């Protein structure tokens, strides 16, 4: 990756619940610290964040989208870039 990229997601809560919080973070896989690049406490937008590798050390990173439903369940998905 050589330029900023959008981090889109379609987050659907379980039936009868809502999304109460969400966040997007990345972490170098060597490992490095968790860096939150966006978060919220309401329905998430279609584009959650922008990941900009041009300001980072050349490495492999995991980008994680995490959401918490009103029933307390937490789901996450990580992709490696």
C-alpha angles and dihedrals in degrees: 000000000000103000140038115284132197119245105217126182140170105214116190121183123216115278111288094016136094135215107260098179141000138177141186120212140163134210132187108243094226075073117268136166121292110256117196110213098179141355141170146185100220138051107323121243120241090253107046101183147332119251111209112193092175090081095048136081112264102267143116114277136192115219113201130194112198128183133184120208125213089254090061098256117139125205128183139178126196128196125188123229 
